[in-house]
Amino acid sequence: MIDFSQLDKTIHEKGRLAIMTLLAARAGWPFQDLKAELKMSDGNLITHLRTLIKAGYVEETREMKGRPQTCYALTPAGRSAFDGYITLLEAIVRSTRS
């Protein structure tokens, strides 16, 4: 039996899972690109990003590219947490197919 309490509640929320998935696929997403890809409002996106930053899963960097730009990437802890989350989801899927 799968212990669903092992699902990381920080990642499991739909918006944060979407953010983590994008950041796992490509590092260095600018805020505006994340916003456009996820179709989130500024406030919704920044709230989720702050939660992930506070958990130590995401880091932000500020760059000057003509104008200030904030980019986001997974931290090593975030990568590990995401990999563990995906592994658990895969185990859940496998258990339904046995």
mmCIF file as gemmi writes it, N, C-alpha and C atoms, coordinates in Angstrom:
data_model
loop_
_atom_site.group_PDB
_atom_site.id
_atom_site.type_symbol
_atom_site.label_atom_id
_atom_site.label_alt_id
_atom_site.label_comp_id
_atom_site.label_asym_id
_atom_site.label_entity_id
_atom_site.label_seq_id
_atom_site.pdbx_PDB_ins_code
_atom_site.Cartn_x
_atom_site.Cartn_y
_atom_site.Cartn_z
_atom_site.occupancy
_atom_site.B_iso_or_equiv
_atom_site.pdbx_formal_charge
_atom_site.auth_seq_id
_atom_site.auth_asym_id
_atom_site.pdbx_PDB_model_num
ATOM 1 N N . MET Axp A 1 ? 0.844 -1.19 0 1 0 ? 1 A 1
ATOM 2 C CA . MET Axp A 1 ? 0 0 0 1 0 ? 1 A 1
ATOM 3 C C . MET Axp A 1 ? 0.882 1.244 0 1 0 ? 1 A 1
ATOM 4 N N . ILE Axp A 2 ? 0.525 2.196 -0.796 1 0 ? 2 A 1
ATOM 5 C CA . ILE Axp A 2 ? 1.271 3.445 -0.901 1 0 ? 2 A 1
ATOM 6 C C . ILE Axp A 2 ? 0.912 4.347 0.278 1 0 ? 2 A 1
ATOM 7 N N . ASP Axp A 3 ? 1.929 4.956 0.859 1 0 ? 3 A 1
ATOM 8 C CA . ASP Axp A 3 ? 1.718 5.919 1.944 1 0 ? 3 A 1
ATOM 9 C C . ASP Axp A 3 ? 1.622 7.312 1.326 1 0 ? 3 A 1
ATOM 10 N N . PHE Axp A 4 ? 0.403 7.76 1.099 1 0 ? 4 A 1
ATOM 11 C CA . PHE Axp A 4 ? 0.189 9.044 0.43 1 0 ? 4 A 1
ATOM 12 C C . PHE Axp A 4 ? 0.663 10.225 1.262 1 0 ? 4 A 1
ATOM 13 N N . SER Axp A 5 ? 0.881 10.025 2.541 1 0 ? 5 A 1
ATOM 14 C CA . SER Axp A 5 ? 1.395 11.114 3.371 1 0 ? 5 A 1
ATOM 15 C C . SER Axp A 5 ? 2.84 11.459 3.001 1 0 ? 5 A 1
ATOM 16 N N . GLN Axp A 6 ? 3.476 10.589 2.221 1 0 ? 6 A 1
ATOM 17 C CA . GLN Axp A 6 ? 4.843 10.858 1.771 1 0 ? 6 A 1
ATOM 18 C C . GLN Axp A 6 ? 4.892 11.885 0.638 1 0 ? 6 A 1
ATOM 19 N N . LEU Axp A 7 ? 3.748 12.168 0.009 1 0 ? 7 A 1
ATOM 20 C CA . LEU Axp A 7 ? 3.728 13.181 -1.058 1 0 ? 7 A 1
ATOM 21 C C . LEU Axp A 7 ? 4.095 14.537 -0.468 1 0 ? 7 A 1
ATOM 22 N N . ASP Axp A 8 ? 5.047 15.186 -1.065 1 0 ? 8 A 1
ATOM 23 C CA . ASP Axp A 8 ? 5.514 16.495 -0.605 1 0 ? 8 A 1
ATOM 24 C C . ASP Axp A 8 ? 4.417 17.528 -0.859 1 0 ? 8 A 1
ATOM 25 N N . LYS Axp A 9 ? 3.824 18.029 0.208 1 0 ? 9 A 1
ATOM 26 C CA . LYS Axp A 9 ? 2.702 18.964 0.079 1 0 ? 9 A 1
ATOM 27 C C . LYS Axp A 9 ? 3.117 20.288 -0.564 1 0 ? 9 A 1
ATOM 28 N N . THR Axp A 10 ? 4.374 20.645 -0.43 1 0 ? 10 A 1
ATOM 29 C CA . THR Axp A 10 ? 4.856 21.876 -1.054 1 0 ? 10 A 1
ATOM 30 C C . THR Axp A 10 ? 4.816 21.741 -2.567 1 0 ? 10 A 1
ATOM 31 N N . ILE Axp A 11 ? 5.218 20.602 -3.079 1 0 ? 11 A 1
ATOM 32 C CA . ILE Axp A 11 ? 5.241 20.375 -4.525 1 0 ? 11 A 1
ATOM 33 C C . ILE Axp A 11 ? 3.862 19.984 -5.047 1 0 ? 11 A 1
ATOM 34 N N . HIS Axp A 12 ? 3.085 19.269 -4.261 1 0 ? 12 A 1
ATOM 35 C CA . HIS Axp A 12 ? 1.86 18.631 -4.731 1 0 ? 12 A 1
ATOM 36 C C . HIS Axp A 12 ? 0.786 19.606 -5.214 1 0 ? 12 A 1
ATOM 37 N N . GLU Axp A 13 ? 0.791 20.827 -4.735 1 0 ? 13 A 1
ATOM 38 C CA . GLU Axp A 13 ? -0.197 21.808 -5.189 1 0 ? 13 A 1
ATOM 39 C C . GLU Axp A 13 ? -0.001 22.03 -6.695 1 0 ? 13 A 1
ATOM 40 N N . LYS Axp A 14 ? -1.1 22.088 -7.435 1 0 ? 14 A 1
ATOM 41 C CA . LYS Axp A 14 ? -1.076 22.128 -8.902 1 0 ? 14 A 1
ATOM 42 C C . LYS Axp A 14 ? -0.149 23.203 -9.48 1 0 ? 14 A 1
ATOM 43 N N . GLY Axp A 15 ? -0.245 24.41 -9.005 1 0 ? 15 A 1
ATOM 44 C CA . GLY Axp A 15 ? 0.576 25.497 -9.541 1 0 ? 15 A 1
ATOM 45 C C . GLY Axp A 15 ? 2.055 25.286 -9.263 1 0 ? 15 A 1
ATOM 46 N N . ARG Axp A 16 ? 2.379 24.845 -8.049 1 0 ? 16 A 1
ATOM 47 C CA . ARG Axp A 16 ? 3.787 24.617 -7.706 1 0 ? 16 A 1
ATOM 48 C C . ARG Axp A 16 ? 4.35 23.407 -8.441 1 0 ? 16 A 1
ATOM 49 N N . LEU Axp A 17 ? 3.527 22.391 -8.658 1 0 ? 17 A 1
ATOM 50 C CA . LEU Axp A 17 ? 3.97 21.237 -9.441 1 0 ? 17 A 1
ATOM 51 C C . LEU Axp A 17 ? 4.301 21.671 -10.866 1 0 ? 17 A 1
ATOM 52 N N . ALA Axp A 18 ? 3.486 22.53 -11.434 1 0 ? 18 A 1
ATOM 53 C CA . ALA Axp A 18 ? 3.739 23.031 -12.786 1 0 ? 18 A 1
ATOM 54 C C . ALA Axp A 18 ? 5.047 23.815 -12.834 1 0 ? 18 A 1
ATOM 55 N N . ILE Axp A 19 ? 5.276 24.667 -11.857 1 0 ? 19 A 1
ATOM 56 C CA . ILE Axp A 19 ? 6.517 25.444 -11.799 1 0 ? 19 A 1
ATOM 57 C C . ILE Axp A 19 ? 7.72 24.511 -11.672 1 0 ? 19 A 1
ATOM 58 N N . MET Axp A 20 ? 7.65 23.567 -10.744 1 0 ? 20 A 1
ATOM 59 C CA . MET Axp A 20 ? 8.759 22.633 -10.528 1 0 ? 20 A 1
ATOM 60 C C . MET Axp A 20 ? 9.039 21.822 -11.793 1 0 ? 20 A 1
ATOM 61 N N . THR Axp A 21 ? 7.998 21.428 -12.5 1 0 ? 21 A 1
ATOM 62 C CA . THR Axp A 21 ? 8.167 20.649 -13.724 1 0 ? 21 A 1
ATOM 63 C C . THR Axp A 21 ? 8.912 21.454 -14.783 1 0 ? 21 A 1
ATOM 64 N N . LEU Axp A 22 ? 8.523 22.705 -14.964 1 0 ? 22 A 1
ATOM 65 C CA . LEU Axp A 22 ? 9.224 23.554 -15.936 1 0 ? 22 A 1
ATOM 66 C C . LEU Axp A 22 ? 10.673 23.776 -15.533 1 0 ? 22 A 1
ATOM 67 N N . LEU Axp A 23 ? 10.901 24.053 -14.254 1 0 ? 23 A 1
ATOM 68 C CA . LEU Axp A 23 ? 12.264 24.314 -13.798 1 0 ? 23 A 1
ATOM 69 C C . LEU Axp A 23 ? 13.134 23.059 -13.863 1 0 ? 23 A 1
ATOM 70 N N . ALA Axp A 24 ? 12.532 21.884 -13.732 1 0 ? 24 A 1
ATOM 71 C CA . ALA Axp A 24 ? 13.28 20.63 -13.846 1 0 ? 24 A 1
ATOM 72 C C . ALA Axp A 24 ? 13.703 20.385 -15.294 1 0 ? 24 A 1
ATOM 73 N N . ALA Axp A 25 ? 12.899 20.871 -16.224 1 0 ? 25 A 1
ATOM 74 C CA . ALA Axp A 25 ? 13.182 20.656 -17.642 1 0 ? 25 A 1
ATOM 75 C C . ALA Axp A 25 ? 14.215 21.635 -18.186 1 0 ? 25 A 1
ATOM 76 N N . ARG Axp A 26 ? 14.261 22.823 -17.613 1 0 ? 26 A 1
ATOM 77 C CA . ARG Axp A 26 ? 15.188 23.854 -18.111 1 0 ? 26 A 1
ATOM 78 C C . ARG Axp A 26 ? 15.472 24.846 -16.998 1 0 ? 26 A 1
ATOM 79 N N . ALA Axp A 27 ? 16.721 25.069 -16.731 1 0 ? 27 A 1
ATOM 80 C CA . ALA Axp A 27 ? 17.118 26.025 -15.684 1 0 ? 27 A 1
ATOM 81 C C . ALA Axp A 27 ? 17.044 27.457 -16.215 1 0 ? 27 A 1
ATOM 82 N N . GLY Axp A 28 ? 16.906 28.372 -15.301 1 0 ? 28 A 1
ATOM 83 C CA . GLY Axp A 28 ? 16.996 29.788 -15.659 1 0 ? 28 A 1
ATOM 84 C C . GLY Axp A 28 ? 15.779 30.352 -16.364 1 0 ? 28 A 1
ATOM 85 N N . TRP Axp A 29 ? 14.601 30.073 -15.854 1 0 ? 29 A 1
ATOM 86 C CA . TRP Axp A 29 ? 13.381 30.625 -16.449 1 0 ? 29 A 1
ATOM 87 C C . TRP Axp A 29 ? 13.165 32.053 -15.957 1 0 ? 29 A 1
ATOM 88 N N . PRO Axp A 30 ? 13.072 33.019 -16.869 1 0 ? 30 A 1
ATOM 89 C CA . PRO Axp A 30 ? 12.696 34.374 -16.468 1 0 ? 30 A 1
ATOM 90 C C . PRO Axp A 30 ? 11.23 34.395 -15.987 1 0 ? 30 A 1
ATOM 91 N N . PHE Axp A 31 ? 10.946 35.29 -15.063 1 0 ? 31 A 1
ATOM 92 C CA . PHE Axp A 31 ? 9.599 35.403 -14.497 1 0 ? 31 A 1
ATOM 93 C C . PHE Axp A 31 ? 8.548 35.524 -15.591 1 0 ? 31 A 1
ATOM 94 N N . GLN Axp A 32 ? 8.779 36.39 -16.564 1 0 ? 32 A 1
ATOM 95 C CA . GLN Axp A 32 ? 7.777 36.627 -17.615 1 0 ? 32 A 1
ATOM 96 C C . GLN Axp A 32 ? 7.537 35.378 -18.46 1 0 ? 32 A 1
ATOM 97 N N . ASP Axp A 33 ? 8.581 34.581 -18.69 1 0 ? 33 A 1
ATOM 98 C CA . ASP Axp A 33 ? 8.416 33.34 -19.454 1 0 ? 33 A 1
ATOM 99 C C . ASP Axp A 33 ? 7.595 32.316 -18.664 1 0 ? 33 A 1
ATOM 100 N N . LEU Axp A 34 ? 7.879 32.203 -17.356 1 0 ? 34 A 1
ATOM 101 C CA . LEU Axp A 34 ? 7.089 31.306 -16.51 1 0 ? 34 A 1
ATOM 102 C C . LEU Axp A 34 ? 5.621 31.74 -16.518 1 0 ? 34 A 1
ATOM 103 N N . LYS Axp A 35 ? 5.415 33.02 -16.355 1 0 ? 35 A 1
ATOM 104 C CA . LYS Axp A 35 ? 4.055 33.574 -16.325 1 0 ? 35 A 1
ATOM 105 C C . LYS Axp A 35 ? 3.307 33.242 -17.618 1 0 ? 35 A 1
ATOM 106 N N . ALA Axp A 36 ? 3.963 33.444 -18.755 1 0 ? 36 A 1
ATOM 107 C CA . ALA Axp A 36 ? 3.328 33.18 -20.046 1 0 ? 36 A 1
ATOM 108 C C . ALA Axp A 36 ? 3.063 31.691 -20.249 1 0 ? 36 A 1
ATOM 109 N N . GLU Axp A 37 ? 4.03 30.861 -19.916 1 0 ? 37 A 1
ATOM 110 C CA . GLU Axp A 37 ? 3.892 29.418 -20.108 1 0 ? 37 A 1
ATOM 111 C C . GLU Axp A 37 ? 2.786 28.83 -19.229 1 0 ? 37 A 1
ATOM 112 N N . LEU Axp A 38 ? 2.703 29.311 -17.988 1 0 ? 38 A 1
ATOM 113 C CA . LEU Axp A 38 ? 1.752 28.76 -17.027 1 0 ? 38 A 1
ATOM 114 C C . LEU Axp A 38 ? 0.404 29.479 -17.025 1 0 ? 38 A 1
ATOM 115 N N . LYS Axp A 39 ? 0.348 30.621 -17.715 1 0 ? 39 A 1
ATOM 116 C CA . LYS Axp A 39 ? -0.883 31.42 -17.775 1 0 ? 39 A 1
ATOM 117 C C . LYS Axp A 39 ? -1.379 31.775 -16.372 1 0 ? 39 A 1
ATOM 118 N N . MET Axp A 40 ? -0.431 32.236 -15.533 1 0 ? 40 A 1
ATOM 119 C CA . MET Axp A 40 ? -0.736 32.662 -14.167 1 0 ? 40 A 1
ATOM 120 C C . MET Axp A 40 ? -0.639 34.177 -14.077 1 0 ? 40 A 1
ATOM 121 N N . SER Axp A 41 ? -1.354 34.728 -13.114 1 0 ? 41 A 1
ATOM 122 C CA . SER Axp A 41 ? -1.222 36.162 -12.852 1 0 ? 41 A 1
ATOM 123 C C . SER Axp A 41 ? 0.101 36.4 -12.128 1 0 ? 41 A 1
ATOM 124 N N . ASP Axp A 42 ? 0.559 37.639 -12.132 1 0 ? 42 A 1
ATOM 125 C CA . ASP Axp A 42 ? 1.788 37.987 -11.408 1 0 ? 42 A 1
ATOM 126 C C . ASP Axp A 42 ? 1.695 37.566 -9.945 1 0 ? 42 A 1
ATOM 127 N N . GLY Axp A 43 ? 0.582 37.918 -9.307 1 0 ? 43 A 1
ATOM 128 C CA . GLY Axp A 43 ? 0.413 37.648 -7.881 1 0 ? 43 A 1
ATOM 129 C C . GLY Axp A 43 ? 0.394 36.161 -7.565 1 0 ? 43 A 1
ATOM 130 N N . ASN Axp A 44 ? -0.305 35.386 -8.379 1 0 ? 44 A 1
ATOM 131 C CA . ASN Axp A 44 ? -0.388 33.945 -8.161 1 0 ? 44 A 1
ATOM 132 C C . ASN Axp A 44 ? 0.993 33.304 -8.335 1 0 ? 44 A 1
ATOM 133 N N . LEU Axp A 45 ? 1.686 33.663 -9.409 1 0 ? 45 A 1
ATOM 134 C CA . LEU Axp A 45 ? 2.999 33.083 -9.681 1 0 ? 45 A 1
ATOM 135 C C . LEU Axp A 45 ? 3.994 33.439 -8.584 1 0 ? 45 A 1
ATOM 136 N N . ILE Axp A 46 ? 4.059 34.702 -8.19 1 0 ? 46 A 1
ATOM 137 C CA . ILE Axp A 46 ? 5.043 35.109 -7.183 1 0 ? 46 A 1
ATOM 138 C C . ILE Axp A 46 ? 4.741 34.455 -5.836 1 0 ? 46 A 1
ATOM 139 N N . THR Axp A 47 ? 3.467 34.249 -5.525 1 0 ? 47 A 1
ATOM 140 C CA . THR Axp A 47 ? 3.112 33.574 -4.271 1 0 ? 47 A 1
ATOM 141 C C . THR Axp A 47 ? 3.635 32.14 -4.268 1 0 ? 47 A 1
ATOM 142 N N . HIS Axp A 48 ? 3.438 31.426 -5.363 1 0 ? 48 A 1
ATOM 143 C CA . HIS Axp A 48 ? 3.947 30.054 -5.454 1 0 ? 48 A 1
ATOM 144 C C . HIS Axp A 48 ? 5.474 30.034 -5.44 1 0 ? 48 A 1
ATOM 145 N N . LEU Axp A 49 ? 6.098 30.958 -6.158 1 0 ? 49 A 1
ATOM 146 C CA . LEU Axp A 49 ? 7.557 31.004 -6.18 1 0 ? 49 A 1
ATOM 147 C C . LEU Axp A 49 ? 8.119 31.289 -4.782 1 0 ? 49 A 1
ATOM 148 N N . ARG Axp A 50 ? 7.494 32.191 -4.054 1 0 ? 50 A 1
ATOM 149 C CA . ARG Axp A 50 ? 7.96 32.491 -2.693 1 0 ? 50 A 1
ATOM 150 C C . ARG Axp A 50 ? 7.868 31.259 -1.795 1 0 ? 50 A 1
ATOM 151 N N . THR Axp A 51 ? 6.805 30.48 -1.949 1 0 ? 51 A 1
ATOM 152 C CA . THR Axp A 51 ? 6.654 29.244 -1.169 1 0 ? 51 A 1
ATOM 153 C C . THR Axp A 51 ? 7.784 28.271 -1.502 1 0 ? 51 A 1
ATOM 154 N N . LEU Axp A 52 ? 8.096 28.135 -2.782 1 0 ? 52 A 1
ATOM 155 C CA . LEU Axp A 52 ? 9.162 27.225 -3.208 1 0 ? 52 A 1
ATOM 156 C C . LEU Axp A 52 ? 10.543 27.731 -2.784 1 0 ? 52 A 1
ATOM 157 N N . ILE Axp A 53 ? 10.737 29.033 -2.802 1 0 ? 53 A 1
ATOM 158 C CA . ILE Axp A 53 ? 12.006 29.621 -2.346 1 0 ? 53 A 1
ATOM 159 C C . ILE Axp A 53 ? 12.163 29.397 -0.845 1 0 ? 53 A 1
ATOM 160 N N . LYS Axp A 54 ? 11.099 29.64 -0.094 1 0 ? 54 A 1
ATOM 161 C CA . LYS Axp A 54 ? 11.137 29.455 1.358 1 0 ? 54 A 1
ATOM 162 C C . LYS Axp A 54 ? 11.446 28.001 1.722 1 0 ? 54 A 1
ATOM 163 N N . ALA Axp A 55 ? 10.951 27.056 0.919 1 0 ? 55 A 1
ATOM 164 C CA . ALA Axp A 55 ? 11.208 25.633 1.154 1 0 ? 55 A 1
ATOM 165 C C . ALA Axp A 55 ? 12.632 25.25 0.754 1 0 ? 55 A 1
ATOM 166 N N . GLY Axp A 56 ? 13.326 26.149 0.061 1 0 ? 56 A 1
ATOM 167 C CA . GLY Axp A 56 ? 14.688 25.853 -0.387 1 0 ? 56 A 1
ATOM 168 C C . GLY Axp A 56 ? 14.74 25.091 -1.698 1 0 ? 56 A 1
ATOM 169 N N . TYR Axp A 57 ? 13.621 25.036 -2.419 1 0 ? 57 A 1
ATOM 170 C CA . TYR Axp A 57 ? 13.541 24.28 -3.664 1 0 ? 57 A 1
ATOM 171 C C . TYR Axp A 57 ? 13.909 25.106 -4.895 1 0 ? 57 A 1
ATOM 172 N N . VAL Axp A 58 ? 13.747 26.404 -4.802 1 0 ? 58 A 1
ATOM 173 C CA . VAL Axp A 58 ? 13.962 27.295 -5.946 1 0 ? 58 A 1
ATOM 174 C C . VAL Axp A 58 ? 14.821 28.465 -5.494 1 0 ? 58 A 1
ATOM 175 N N . GLU Axp A 59 ? 15.678 28.907 -6.409 1 0 ? 59 A 1
ATOM 176 C CA . GLU Axp A 59 ? 16.472 30.106 -6.15 1 0 ? 59 A 1
ATOM 177 C C . GLU Axp A 59 ? 16.173 31.125 -7.243 1 0 ? 59 A 1
ATOM 178 N N . GLU Axp A 60 ? 16.318 32.4 -6.874 1 0 ? 60 A 1
ATOM 179 C CA . GLU Axp A 60 ? 16.111 33.454 -7.856 1 0 ? 60 A 1
ATOM 180 C C . GLU Axp A 60 ? 17.402 34.22 -8.037 1 0 ? 60 A 1
ATOM 181 N N . THR Axp A 61 ? 17.626 34.659 -9.259 1 0 ? 61 A 1
ATOM 182 C CA . THR Axp A 61 ? 18.767 35.516 -9.568 1 0 ? 61 A 1
ATOM 183 C C . THR Axp A 61 ? 18.243 36.707 -10.342 1 0 ? 61 A 1
ATOM 184 N N . ARG Axp A 62 ? 18.87 37.824 -10.112 1 0 ? 62 A 1
ATOM 185 C CA . ARG Axp A 62 ? 18.48 39.051 -10.818 1 0 ? 62 A 1
ATOM 186 C C . ARG Axp A 62 ? 19.601 39.444 -11.767 1 0 ? 62 A 1
ATOM 187 N N . GLU Axp A 63 ? 19.217 39.695 -13.005 1 0 ? 63 A 1
ATOM 188 C CA . GLU Axp A 63 ? 20.181 40.046 -14.04 1 0 ? 63 A 1
ATOM 189 C C . GLU Axp A 63 ? 19.76 41.355 -14.694 1 0 ? 63 A 1
ATOM 190 N N . MET Axp A 64 ? 20.735 42.041 -15.241 1 0 ? 64 A 1
ATOM 191 C CA . MET Axp A 64 ? 20.452 43.24 -16.036 1 0 ? 64 A 1
ATOM 192 C C . MET Axp A 64 ? 20.621 42.88 -17.509 1 0 ? 64 A 1
ATOM 193 N N . LYS Axp A 65 ? 19.528 42.839 -18.22 1 0 ? 65 A 1
ATOM 194 C CA . LYS Axp A 65 ? 19.547 42.57 -19.664 1 0 ? 65 A 1
ATOM 195 C C . LYS Axp A 65 ? 18.796 43.702 -20.343 1 0 ? 65 A 1
ATOM 196 N N . GLY Axp A 66 ? 19.379 44.882 -20.265 1 0 ? 66 A 1
ATOM 197 C CA . GLY Axp A 66 ? 18.684 46.068 -20.738 1 0 ? 66 A 1
ATOM 198 C C . GLY Axp A 66 ? 17.768 46.602 -19.659 1 0 ? 66 A 1
ATOM 199 N N . ARG Axp A 67 ? 17.058 45.707 -19.04 1 0 ? 67 A 1
ATOM 200 C CA . ARG Axp A 67 ? 16.193 46.029 -17.901 1 0 ? 67 A 1
ATOM 201 C C . ARG Axp A 67 ? 16.342 44.891 -16.895 1 0 ? 67 A 1
ATOM 202 N N . PRO Axp A 68 ? 16.005 45.137 -15.651 1 0 ? 68 A 1
ATOM 203 C CA . PRO Axp A 68 ? 16.156 44.065 -14.652 1 0 ? 68 A 1
ATOM 204 C C . PRO Axp A 68 ? 15.296 42.85 -15.013 1 0 ? 68 A 1
ATOM 205 N N . GLN Axp A 69 ? 15.875 41.676 -14.837 1 0 ? 69 A 1
ATOM 206 C CA . GLN Axp A 69 ? 15.149 40.444 -15.114 1 0 ? 69 A 1
ATOM 207 C C . GLN Axp A 69 ? 15.423 39.46 -13.983 1 0 ? 69 A 1
ATOM 208 N N . THR Axp A 70 ? 14.371 38.872 -13.449 1 0 ? 70 A 1
ATOM 209 C CA . THR Axp A 70 ? 14.51 37.875 -12.394 1 0 ? 70 A 1
ATOM 210 C C . THR Axp A 70 ? 14.302 36.501 -12.997 1 0 ? 70 A 1
ATOM 211 N N . CYS Axp A 71 ? 15.272 35.613 -12.752 1 0 ? 71 A 1
ATOM 212 C CA . CYS Axp A 71 ? 15.205 34.248 -13.265 1 0 ? 71 A 1
ATOM 213 C C . CYS Axp A 71 ? 15.132 33.269 -12.104 1 0 ? 71 A 1
ATOM 214 N N . TYR Axp A 72 ? 14.552 32.117 -12.363 1 0 ? 72 A 1
ATOM 215 C CA . TYR Axp A 72 ? 14.335 31.101 -11.336 1 0 ? 72 A 1
ATOM 216 C C . TYR Axp A 72 ? 14.893 29.768 -11.811 1 0 ? 72 A 1
ATOM 217 N N . ALA Axp A 73 ? 15.45 29.014 -10.86 1 0 ? 73 A 1
ATOM 218 C CA . ALA Axp A 73 ? 16.003 27.688 -11.148 1 0 ? 73 A 1
ATOM 219 C C . ALA Axp A 73 ? 15.841 26.814 -9.912 1 0 ? 73 A 1
ATOM 220 N N . LEU Axp A 74 ? 15.849 25.499 -10.122 1 0 ? 74 A 1
ATOM 221 C CA . LEU Axp A 74 ? 15.817 24.576 -8.997 1 0 ? 74 A 1
ATOM 222 C C . LEU Axp A 74 ? 17.145 24.602 -8.26 1 0 ? 74 A 1
ATOM 223 N N . THR Axp A 75 ? 17.096 24.48 -6.962 1 0 ? 75 A 1
ATOM 224 C CA . THR Axp A 75 ? 18.298 24.277 -6.159 1 0 ? 75 A 1
ATOM 225 C C . THR Axp A 75 ? 18.586 22.771 -6.164 1 0 ? 75 A 1
ATOM 226 N N . PRO Axp A 76 ? 19.761 22.357 -5.698 1 0 ? 76 A 1
ATOM 227 C CA . PRO Axp A 76 ? 20.002 20.911 -5.575 1 0 ? 76 A 1
ATOM 228 C C . PRO Axp A 76 ? 18.946 20.233 -4.686 1 0 ? 76 A 1
ATOM 229 N N . ALA Axp A 77 ? 18.537 20.895 -3.609 1 0 ? 77 A 1
ATOM 230 C CA . ALA Axp A 77 ? 17.494 20.331 -2.745 1 0 ? 77 A 1
ATOM 231 C C . ALA Axp A 77 ? 16.167 20.242 -3.495 1 0 ? 77 A 1
ATOM 232 N N . GLY Axp A 78 ? 15.883 21.219 -4.333 1 0 ? 78 A 1
ATOM 233 C CA . GLY Axp A 78 ? 14.659 21.209 -5.128 1 0 ? 78 A 1
ATOM 234 C C . GLY Axp A 78 ? 14.664 20.088 -6.149 1 0 ? 78 A 1
ATOM 235 N N . ARG Axp A 79 ? 15.811 19.878 -6.777 1 0 ? 79 A 1
ATOM 236 C CA . ARG Axp A 79 ? 15.949 18.775 -7.75 1 0 ? 79 A 1
ATOM 237 C C . ARG Axp A 79 ? 15.724 17.432 -7.052 1 0 ? 79 A 1
ATOM 238 N N . SER Axp A 80 ? 16.333 17.274 -5.894 1 0 ? 80 A 1
ATOM 239 C CA . SER Axp A 80 ? 16.193 16.027 -5.132 1 0 ? 80 A 1
ATOM 240 C C . SER Axp A 80 ? 14.74 15.81 -4.695 1 0 ? 80 A 1
ATOM 241 N N . ALA Axp A 81 ? 14.099 16.855 -4.202 1 0 ? 81 A 1
ATOM 242 C CA . ALA Axp A 81 ? 12.698 16.753 -3.772 1 0 ? 81 A 1
ATOM 243 C C . ALA Axp A 81 ? 11.794 16.421 -4.953 1 0 ? 81 A 1
ATOM 244 N N . PHE Axp A 82 ? 12.036 17.048 -6.1 1 0 ? 82 A 1
ATOM 245 C CA . PHE Axp A 82 ? 11.222 16.798 -7.283 1 0 ? 82 A 1
ATOM 246 C C . PHE Axp A 82 ? 11.42 15.367 -7.781 1 0 ? 82 A 1
ATOM 247 N N . ASP Axp A 83 ? 12.677 14.911 -7.811 1 0 ? 83 A 1
ATOM 248 C CA . ASP Axp A 83 ? 12.951 13.538 -8.235 1 0 ? 83 A 1
ATOM 249 C C . ASP Axp A 83 ? 12.259 12.538 -7.314 1 0 ? 83 A 1
ATOM 250 N N . GLY Axp A 84 ? 12.306 12.79 -6.009 1 0 ? 84 A 1
ATOM 251 C CA . GLY Axp A 84 ? 11.638 11.914 -5.051 1 0 ? 84 A 1
ATOM 252 C C . GLY Axp A 84 ? 10.135 11.921 -5.238 1 0 ? 84 A 1
ATOM 253 N N . TYR Axp A 85 ? 9.579 13.08 -5.515 1 0 ? 85 A 1
ATOM 254 C CA . TYR Axp A 85 ? 8.144 13.23 -5.752 1 0 ? 85 A 1
ATOM 255 C C . TYR Axp A 85 ? 7.728 12.409 -6.974 1 0 ? 85 A 1
ATOM 256 N N . ILE Axp A 86 ? 8.48 12.549 -8.059 1 0 ? 86 A 1
ATOM 257 C CA . ILE Axp A 86 ? 8.183 11.818 -9.298 1 0 ? 86 A 1
ATOM 258 C C . ILE Axp A 86 ? 8.315 10.315 -9.079 1 0 ? 86 A 1
ATOM 259 N N . THR Axp A 87 ? 9.337 9.899 -8.342 1 0 ? 87 A 1
ATOM 260 C CA . THR Axp A 87 ? 9.523 8.475 -8.041 1 0 ? 87 A 1
ATOM 261 C C . THR Axp A 87 ? 8.323 7.916 -7.293 1 0 ? 87 A 1
ATOM 262 N N . LEU Axp A 88 ? 7.819 8.677 -6.329 1 0 ? 88 A 1
ATOM 263 C CA . LEU Axp A 88 ? 6.643 8.236 -5.581 1 0 ? 88 A 1
ATOM 264 C C . LEU Axp A 88 ? 5.41 8.169 -6.483 1 0 ? 88 A 1
ATOM 265 N N . LEU Axp A 89 ? 5.222 9.152 -7.343 1 0 ? 89 A 1
ATOM 266 C CA . LEU Axp A 89 ? 4.088 9.117 -8.275 1 0 ? 89 A 1
ATOM 267 C C . LEU Axp A 89 ? 4.175 7.906 -9.201 1 0 ? 89 A 1
ATOM 268 N N . GLU Axp A 90 ? 5.388 7.608 -9.672 1 0 ? 90 A 1
ATOM 269 C CA . GLU Axp A 90 ? 5.567 6.435 -10.527 1 0 ? 90 A 1
ATOM 270 C C . GLU Axp A 90 ? 5.203 5.156 -9.776 1 0 ? 90 A 1
ATOM 271 N N . ALA Axp A 91 ? 5.553 5.07 -8.495 1 0 ? 91 A 1
ATOM 272 C CA . ALA Axp A 91 ? 5.21 3.895 -7.682 1 0 ? 91 A 1
ATOM 273 C C . ALA Axp A 91 ? 3.693 3.777 -7.524 1 0 ? 91 A 1
ATOM 274 N N . ILE Axp A 92 ? 3.036 4.907 -7.376 1 0 ? 92 A 1
ATOM 275 C CA . ILE Axp A 92 ? 1.569 4.907 -7.256 1 0 ? 92 A 1
ATOM 276 C C . ILE Axp A 92 ? 0.959 4.38 -8.562 1 0 ? 92 A 1
ATOM 277 N N . VAL Axp A 93 ? 1.448 4.854 -9.689 1 0 ? 93 A 1
ATOM 278 C CA . VAL Axp A 93 ? 0.927 4.414 -10.981 1 0 ? 93 A 1
ATOM 279 C C . VAL Axp A 93 ? 1.183 2.912 -11.167 1 0 ? 93 A 1
ATOM 280 N N . ARG Axp A 94 ? 2.393 2.459 -10.847 1 0 ? 94 A 1
ATOM 281 C CA . ARG Axp A 94 ? 2.706 1.03 -10.98 1 0 ? 94 A 1
ATOM 282 C C . ARG Axp A 94 ? 1.786 0.177 -10.098 1 0 ? 94 A 1
ATOM 283 N N . SER Axp A 95 ? 1.476 0.665 -8.91 1 0 ? 95 A 1
ATOM 284 C CA . SER Axp A 95 ? 0.639 -0.13 -8.005 1 0 ? 95 A 1
ATOM 285 C C . SER Axp A 95 ? -0.779 -0.286 -8.528 1 0 ? 95 A 1
ATOM 286 N N . THR Axp A 96 ? -1.238 0.635 -9.349 1 0 ? 96 A 1
ATOM 287 C CA . THR Axp A 96 ? -2.593 0.523 -9.905 1 0 ? 96 A 1
ATOM 288 C C . THR Axp A 96 ? -2.635 -0.423 -11.097 1 0 ? 96 A 1
ATOM 289 N N . ARG Axp A 97 ? -1.469 -0.752 -11.64 1 0 ? 97 A 1
ATOM 290 C CA . ARG Axp A 97 ? -1.406 -1.612 -12.824 1 0 ? 97 A 1
ATOM 291 C C . ARG Axp A 97 ? -1.04 -3.049 -12.48 1 0 ? 97 A 1
ATOM 292 N N . SER Axp A 98 ? -0.847 -3.329 -11.21 1 0 ? 98 A 1
ATOM 293 C CA . SER Axp A 98 ? -0.486 -4.699 -10.804 1 0 ? 98 A 1
ATOM 294 C C . SER Axp A 98 ? -1.701 -5.571 -10.672 1 0 ? 98 A 1
